[in-house]
Amino acid sequence: MDTRTIEPTREAAREAAPEAAARDAAAARSAAVPPADEVTSRLADQLTGLSRRLHRAQRRLLEPLGITPAQARLLRTLAHCDEPPRMADLAQRLDVVPRAVTTLVDALEERELLRRVPDPYNRRVIRIELRDGGRRALADLRLARRTAAAEILAPLDDGGRAALSALLAALDQDEAAEPRRC
């Protein structure tokens, strides 16, 4: 057997081995870590699913209070206003048509949770303010939200909750930069 033909083949194989190992390692890494688009897609699905679970839990806990999620959102928005807002301000803040706010205000006013009051500077303008019953309802709503969140977050320990809160805060920077106005 001619060793001259075998030696170059072995030498070529030794030189190709590191390249092949590097290719195999890169393939293994890419298989273990999904591409960014897949991770983003999975995160979107997870966030959507968690949001739905949270809304279902809140709706279940709000039902005994007789308050719909939309009414709860209006009450929470109203509680964050420095002064009683106009209906148009609420519609803008809630990102709904003014007629939707009228329906919500009518229902909550009937339950004596809020009231319409005239604007002290313009008698054509009506403002919406919380009543004592509305403040009590808000306390119940906060408890329902915390309870629903506690159910969803139950698998996480305190450290996991703190880490998740920090990550969500990093994602929510744009919202935090905007002042809460009505």
KOLPA-724604 format. One record per residue (C-alpha): residue number from 1; residue in three letters; x, y, z. Coordinates in steps of 0.5 Angstrom, whole numbers. Layout:
! KOLPA-724604
+-----+---------+-------+-------+-------+
! num ! residuo !    px !    py !    pz !
+-----+---------+-------+-------+-------+
! NUM !     ALA !     X !     Y !     Z !
...
+-----+---------+-------+-------+-------+
***
This chain:
! KOLPA-724604
+-----+---------+-------+-------+-------+
! num ! residuo !    px !    py !    pz !
+-----+---------+-------+-------+-------+
!   1 !     MET !     0 !     0 !     0 !
!   2 !     ASP !     3 !     7 !    -2 !
!   3 !     THR !     3 !    11 !     4 !
!   4 !     ARG !     4 !    17 !     0 !
!   5 !     THR !    -4 !    17 !    -1 !
!   6 !     ILE !    -6 !    16 !     6 !
!   7 !     GLU !    -2 !    21 !     9 !
!   8 !     PRO !    -5 !    27 !     6 !
!   9 !     THR !   -12 !    24 !     7 !
!  10 !     ARG !   -11 !    23 !    14 !
!  11 !     GLU !    -7 !    30 !    15 !
!  12 !     ALA !   -14 !    33 !    11 !
!  13 !     ALA !   -18 !    30 !    16 !
!  14 !     ARG !   -14 !    32 !    22 !
!  15 !     GLU !   -15 !    39 !    19 !
!  16 !     ALA !   -22 !    39 !    18 !
!  17 !     ALA !   -24 !    36 !    24 !
!  18 !     PRO !   -24 !    43 !    28 !
!  19 !     GLU !   -28 !    46 !    23 !
!  20 !     ALA !   -33 !    40 !    23 !
!  21 !     ALA !   -33 !    41 !    31 !
!  22 !     ALA !   -34 !    48 !    30 !
!  23 !     ARG !   -40 !    47 !    25 !
!  24 !     ASP !   -43 !    42 !    30 !
!  25 !     ALA !   -42 !    46 !    36 !
!  26 !     ALA !   -46 !    52 !    32 !
!  27 !     ALA !   -51 !    48 !    30 !
!  28 !     ALA !   -52 !    45 !    37 !
!  29 !     ARG !   -53 !    52 !    40 !
!  30 !     SER !   -58 !    54 !    34 !
!  31 !     ALA !   -62 !    48 !    36 !
!  32 !     ALA !   -62 !    50 !    43 !
!  33 !     VAL !   -63 !    57 !    43 !
!  34 !     PRO !   -69 !    59 !    38 !
!  35 !     PRO !   -68 !    65 !    34 !
!  36 !     ALA !   -70 !    71 !    36 !
!  37 !     ASP !   -77 !    71 !    32 !
!  38 !     GLU !   -79 !    65 !    35 !
!  39 !     VAL !   -77 !    67 !    42 !
!  40 !     THR !   -81 !    74 !    41 !
!  41 !     SER !   -87 !    70 !    39 !
!  42 !     ARG !   -87 !    65 !    45 !
!  43 !     LEU !   -86 !    71 !    49 !
!  44 !     ALA !   -92 !    75 !    46 !
!  45 !     ASP !   -96 !    68 !    47 !
!  46 !     GLN !   -95 !    68 !    54 !
!  47 !     LEU !   -96 !    75 !    55 !
!  48 !     THR !  -103 !    74 !    52 !
!  49 !     GLY !  -105 !    68 !    55 !
!  50 !     LEU !  -103 !    71 !    62 !
!  51 !     SER !  -107 !    77 !    61 !
!  52 !     ARG !  -113 !    73 !    59 !
!  53 !     ARG !  -112 !    69 !    65 !
!  54 !     LEU !  -111 !    75 !    70 !
!  55 !     HIS !  -118 !    78 !    66 !
!  56 !     ARG !  -122 !    72 !    67 !
!  57 !     ALA !  -120 !    72 !    75 !
!  58 !     GLN !  -121 !    79 !    76 !
!  59 !     ARG !  -128 !    78 !    72 !
!  60 !     ARG !  -130 !    72 !    77 !
!  61 !     LEU !  -128 !    76 !    83 !
!  62 !     LEU !  -131 !    83 !    80 !
!  63 !     GLU !  -138 !    79 !    79 !
!  64 !     PRO !  -140 !    79 !    86 !
!  65 !     LEU !  -139 !    86 !    87 !
!  66 !     GLY !  -144 !    87 !    81 !
!  67 !     ILE !  -138 !    91 !    77 !
!  68 !     THR !  -136 !    90 !    70 !
!  69 !     PRO !  -129 !    90 !    68 !
!  70 !     ALA !  -131 !    96 !    64 !
!  71 !     GLN !  -134 !   100 !    70 !
!  72 !     ALA !  -128 !    98 !    74 !
!  73 !     ARG !  -123 !   101 !    69 !
!  74 !     LEU !  -127 !   107 !    69 !
!  75 !     LEU !  -127 !   108 !    77 !
!  76 !     ARG !  -120 !   106 !    77 !
!  77 !     THR !  -119 !   112 !    72 !
!  78 !     LEU !  -123 !   117 !    75 !
!  79 !     ALA !  -119 !   115 !    82 !
!  80 !     HIS !  -113 !   117 !    78 !
!  81 !     CYS !  -115 !   124 !    76 !
!  82 !     ASP !  -113 !   130 !    80 !
!  83 !     GLU !  -120 !   134 !    79 !
!  84 !     PRO !  -126 !   131 !    77 !
!  85 !     PRO !  -126 !   130 !    69 !
!  86 !     ARG !  -130 !   132 !    64 !
!  87 !     MET !  -134 !   126 !    60 !
!  88 !     ALA !  -130 !   127 !    54 !
!  89 !     ASP !  -123 !   127 !    58 !
!  90 !     LEU !  -125 !   120 !    61 !
!  91 !     ALA !  -127 !   118 !    54 !
!  92 !     GLN !  -120 !   120 !    51 !
!  93 !     ARG !  -116 !   117 !    57 !
!  94 !     LEU !  -120 !   110 !    56 !
!  95 !     ASP !  -119 !   110 !    49 !
!  96 !     VAL !  -127 !   109 !    47 !
!  97 !     VAL !  -132 !   113 !    44 !
!  98 !     PRO !  -136 !   118 !    49 !
!  99 !     ARG !  -142 !   115 !    48 !
! 100 !     ALA !  -139 !   109 !    51 !
! 101 !     VAL !  -137 !   113 !    57 !
! 102 !     THR !  -144 !   116 !    58 !
! 103 !     THR !  -147 !   109 !    59 !
! 104 !     LEU !  -142 !   107 !    64 !
! 105 !     VAL !  -143 !   113 !    68 !
! 106 !     ASP !  -150 !   112 !    68 !
! 107 !     ALA !  -150 !   105 !    71 !
! 108 !     LEU !  -145 !   107 !    76 !
! 109 !     GLU !  -149 !   114 !    78 !
! 110 !     GLU !  -155 !   109 !    79 !
! 111 !     ARG !  -151 !   105 !    84 !
! 112 !     GLU !  -149 !   112 !    87 !
! 113 !     LEU !  -142 !   110 !    86 !
! 114 !     LEU !  -140 !   117 !    82 !
! 115 !     ARG !  -144 !   123 !    80 !
! 116 !     ARG !  -144 !   128 !    75 !
! 117 !     VAL !  -143 !   135 !    78 !
! 118 !     PRO !  -143 !   142 !    74 !
! 119 !     ASP !  -136 !   145 !    72 !
! 120 !     PRO !  -135 !   151 !    77 !
! 121 !     TYR !  -133 !   155 !    71 !
! 122 !     ASN !  -137 !   153 !    65 !
! 123 !     ARG !  -144 !   151 !    66 !
! 124 !     ARG !  -145 !   148 !    60 !
! 125 !     VAL !  -139 !   143 !    62 !
! 126 !     ILE !  -141 !   137 !    67 !
! 127 !     ARG !  -135 !   133 !    71 !
! 128 !     ILE !  -135 !   126 !    74 !
! 129 !     GLU !  -133 !   125 !    81 !
! 130 !     LEU !  -133 !   119 !    86 !
! 131 !     ARG !  -138 !   119 !    91 !
! 132 !     ASP !  -136 !   115 !    98 !
! 133 !     GLY !  -139 !   109 !    95 !
! 134 !     GLY !  -135 !   109 !    89 !
! 135 !     ARG !  -129 !   110 !    94 !
! 136 !     ARG !  -131 !   104 !    98 !
! 137 !     ALA !  -132 !   100 !    91 !
! 138 !     LEU !  -125 !   102 !    89 !
! 139 !     ALA !  -122 !    99 !    95 !
! 140 !     ASP !  -126 !    92 !    94 !
! 141 !     LEU !  -123 !    93 !    86 !
! 142 !     ARG !  -116 !    93 !    89 !
! 143 !     LEU !  -117 !    87 !    93 !
! 144 !     ALA !  -120 !    83 !    87 !
! 145 !     ARG !  -114 !    85 !    83 !
! 146 !     ARG !  -109 !    83 !    88 !
! 147 !     THR !  -113 !    77 !    89 !
! 148 !     ALA !  -113 !    75 !    82 !
! 149 !     ALA !  -105 !    77 !    81 !
! 150 !     ALA !  -104 !    73 !    87 !
! 151 !     GLU !  -107 !    67 !    84 !
! 152 !     ILE !  -103 !    68 !    77 !
! 153 !     LEU !   -96 !    69 !    81 !
! 154 !     ALA !   -97 !    63 !    86 !
! 155 !     PRO !   -92 !    59 !    83 !
! 156 !     LEU !   -87 !    65 !    84 !
! 157 !     ASP !   -83 !    66 !    90 !
! 158 !     ASP !   -81 !    73 !    93 !
! 159 !     GLY !   -75 !    73 !    89 !
! 160 !     GLY !   -78 !    71 !    82 !
! 161 !     ARG !   -84 !    76 !    83 !
! 162 !     ALA !   -79 !    82 !    84 !
! 163 !     ALA !   -75 !    79 !    78 !
! 164 !     LEU !   -81 !    79 !    74 !
! 165 !     SER !   -83 !    86 !    76 !
! 166 !     ALA !   -76 !    89 !    75 !
! 167 !     LEU !   -77 !    86 !    68 !
! 168 !     LEU !   -84 !    89 !    66 !
! 169 !     ALA !   -82 !    95 !    69 !
! 170 !     ALA !   -76 !    96 !    64 !
! 171 !     LEU !   -82 !    94 !    58 !
! 172 !     ASP !   -87 !    99 !    61 !
! 173 !     GLN !   -82 !   105 !    61 !
! 174 !     ASP !   -86 !   109 !    56 !
! 175 !     GLU !   -92 !   108 !    60 !
! 176 !     ALA !   -89 !   111 !    66 !
! 177 !     ALA !   -86 !   117 !    62 !
! 178 !     GLU !   -93 !   119 !    61 !
! 179 !     PRO !   -96 !   123 !    66 !
! 180 !     ARG !  -103 !   120 !    68 !
! 181 !     ARG !  -108 !   125 !    66 !
! 182 !     CYS !  -115 !   125 !    65 !
+-----+---------+-------+-------+-------+
***
